[in-house]
Amino acid sequence: MRDEVDEVDELIDAWARERADLDLAPVAVFSRISRLARRLDKVRSDAFTAYDIETWEFDVLAALRRAGSPYELSPGRLLRQTLVTSGTMTNRVDRLAARGLVERHPDPDDRRGVLVRLTAEGKDAVDGAFTALLTAEQELLADLPASAQQDLADLLRRLLAPFS
């Protein structure tokens, strides 16, 4: 018997009643992941809105921030880190530059290349948004002890490994 029952348990019970011939174990995992993903999207959106950035903007700014000082990457490296197309990245960098969050600089190692660099304003925005996001994510995990959080992270890593 389960200690707690959630809407996924109710969904599984209904499917089990209607389709007892099916193994519903994946539903128990992926329906919960799906619901958590929707909740996390809302938490991310709220954290980023407080710093006047959108999720896609955070992704680009965070990639630059993680690069370390001077917080710059080539457009190609940004593509690989954010998993978008070249055209999409050009548009994103244009929009971020127009807002003063990034700048383009000549690549000293490639006369034809450019580097995208985080501005001080961009660094402040991504740092604030990331801090707000971590606070919100810690609240989402607050009911799980640290050891359970680590176990969950390890299990999710194993689940995602074939896709990396």
Contacts in CASP RR format, 6 or more apart in sequence:
PFRMAT RR
TARGET T0000
AUTHOR 0000-0000-0000
METHOD contacts of the structure
MODEL  1
MRDEVDEVDELIDAWARERADLDLAPVAVFSRISRLARRLDKVRSDAFTA
YDIETWEFDVLAALRRAGSPYELSPGRLLRQTLVTSGTMTNRVDRLAARG
LVERHPDPDDRRGVLVRLTAEGKDAVDGAFTALLTAEQELLADLPASAQQ
DLADLLRRLLAPFS
2 9 0 8 1.000
6 32 0 8 1.000
7 35 0 8 1.000
8 27 0 8 1.000
8 28 0 8 1.000
8 31 0 8 1.000
8 32 0 8 1.000
8 35 0 8 1.000
9 28 0 8 1.000
11 27 0 8 1.000
11 31 0 8 1.000
12 24 0 8 1.000
12 27 0 8 1.000
12 28 0 8 1.000
12 31 0 8 1.000
15 22 0 8 1.000
15 24 0 8 1.000
15 27 0 8 1.000
16 24 0 8 1.000
36 140 0 8 1.000
39 140 0 8 1.000
40 137 0 8 1.000
40 140 0 8 1.000
41 55 0 8 1.000
43 133 0 8 1.000
43 136 0 8 1.000
43 137 0 8 1.000
43 140 0 8 1.000
44 55 0 8 1.000
44 58 0 8 1.000
44 133 0 8 1.000
44 136 0 8 1.000
45 55 0 8 1.000
46 136 0 8 1.000
47 129 0 8 1.000
47 132 0 8 1.000
47 133 0 8 1.000
47 135 0 8 1.000
47 136 0 8 1.000
48 54 0 8 1.000
48 55 0 8 1.000
48 57 0 8 1.000
48 58 0 8 1.000
48 129 0 8 1.000
48 132 0 8 1.000
48 133 0 8 1.000
50 129 0 8 1.000
50 132 0 8 1.000
51 125 0 8 1.000
51 126 0 8 1.000
51 128 0 8 1.000
51 129 0 8 1.000
51 132 0 8 1.000
52 125 0 8 1.000
53 61 0 8 1.000
53 101 0 8 1.000
53 125 0 8 1.000
53 126 0 8 1.000
53 129 0 8 1.000
56 92 0 8 1.000
57 92 0 8 1.000
57 95 0 8 1.000
57 96 0 8 1.000
57 101 0 8 1.000
58 126 0 8 1.000
58 129 0 8 1.000
58 130 0 8 1.000
59 82 0 8 1.000
60 78 0 8 1.000
60 82 0 8 1.000
60 89 0 8 1.000
60 92 0 8 1.000
60 93 0 8 1.000
60 96 0 8 1.000
60 102 0 8 1.000
60 116 0 8 1.000
61 96 0 8 1.000
61 101 0 8 1.000
61 102 0 8 1.000
61 118 0 8 1.000
61 122 0 8 1.000
61 125 0 8 1.000
61 126 0 8 1.000
61 129 0 8 1.000
62 126 0 8 1.000
62 130 0 8 1.000
63 73 0 8 1.000
63 77 0 8 1.000
63 78 0 8 1.000
63 81 0 8 1.000
63 82 0 8 1.000
64 71 0 8 1.000
64 72 0 8 1.000
64 73 0 8 1.000
64 78 0 8 1.000
64 102 0 8 1.000
64 116 0 8 1.000
64 117 0 8 1.000
64 118 0 8 1.000
64 126 0 8 1.000
65 71 0 8 1.000
65 118 0 8 1.000
65 123 0 8 1.000
65 126 0 8 1.000
65 127 0 8 1.000
65 130 0 8 1.000
67 73 0 8 1.000
67 77 0 8 1.000
70 117 0 8 1.000
71 117 0 8 1.000
71 118 0 8 1.000
71 123 0 8 1.000
72 105 0 8 1.000
72 115 0 8 1.000
72 116 0 8 1.000
72 117 0 8 1.000
72 118 0 8 1.000
73 81 0 8 1.000
73 115 0 8 1.000
73 116 0 8 1.000
74 107 0 8 1.000
74 113 0 8 1.000
74 114 0 8 1.000
74 115 0 8 1.000
74 116 0 8 1.000
75 86 0 8 1.000
75 89 0 8 1.000
75 90 0 8 1.000
75 93 0 8 1.000
75 114 0 8 1.000
75 116 0 8 1.000
76 86 0 8 1.000
76 89 0 8 1.000
78 89 0 8 1.000
78 93 0 8 1.000
78 116 0 8 1.000
79 85 0 8 1.000
79 86 0 8 1.000
79 89 0 8 1.000
82 89 0 8 1.000
84 92 0 8 1.000
93 102 0 8 1.000
93 104 0 8 1.000
93 116 0 8 1.000
96 102 0 8 1.000
97 103 0 8 1.000
97 104 0 8 1.000
100 119 0 8 1.000
100 121 0 8 1.000
100 122 0 8 1.000
101 118 0 8 1.000
101 119 0 8 1.000
101 121 0 8 1.000
101 122 0 8 1.000
101 125 0 8 1.000
102 116 0 8 1.000
102 117 0 8 1.000
102 118 0 8 1.000
102 119 0 8 1.000
102 122 0 8 1.000
103 116 0 8 1.000
103 117 0 8 1.000
103 119 0 8 1.000
104 114 0 8 1.000
104 115 0 8 1.000
104 116 0 8 1.000
104 117 0 8 1.000
105 114 0 8 1.000
105 115 0 8 1.000
105 117 0 8 1.000
106 113 0 8 1.000
106 114 0 8 1.000
106 115 0 8 1.000
107 113 0 8 1.000
107 114 0 8 1.000
107 115 0 8 1.000
118 126 0 8 1.000
141 149 0 8 1.000
144 152 0 8 1.000
END
